[in-house]
Amino acid sequence: MERKHYKQEINMTEALMNRINELISHYPEGKQKSALLPVLHEVQDAHDNWLSIELQDKVAEILQIKPIEVYEVVTFYTMYNQKPIGKYMFEFCQTSCCCLNGAENLMDYTSEKLGIKVGETTPDGMFTIAGVECLGACGYAPMMQLGDFYKEKLTEEKIDQIIADCRDDKIILHDK
């Protein structure tokens, strides 16, 4: 299977570099690799919520580590996106408790409703659907994360309302 290469403009602004240096300063001299996860979050947030290979290479350069050390982290954690995503990313928990309570059916329903498969983005760039590992809210299954917030005890009706609210720009994605 051929892997698609996505291009991304790298824009390491002065403000972003100041934030990265501030994060690195929290760790002992020579241990800047310890800042990798928070640095990746900051860089991803500043670059349309995804990290191209070139951007990952830039992070490796800044932290003075090997690019493979960045790739290993980015490919392991679902919170880092390796390709462009929609404005609204529906991250459905797909572990035992959520699946037993209908998460897979809701993922299928959402896919059908939006006309895309899991892992795809709508042509208008508005929505992406993803399956992720446990989000730690088993008592509220089935659930998904949308931005920084959880949507819990999901039903088809709730999915319809969430999609409508997204289209009407009524959904807040971040708490900062």
Buried (B, 14 or more C-beta within 10 A) or exposed (E): EEEEEEEBEEEBEEEBEEBBEEBBEEEEEEEBBBBBEBBBEBBBEBBBBBBBBEBBBBBBEBBEBEBEBBBEBBEEEEEBBBBBBBBBBBBBBBBEBBBEBBBBEBBBBBBEBBEBEBEBBBEEEBBBBBBBEEBEBBEBBBBBBBBEEBBBEBEEEBBEEBBEBBEEEEBEEEEE
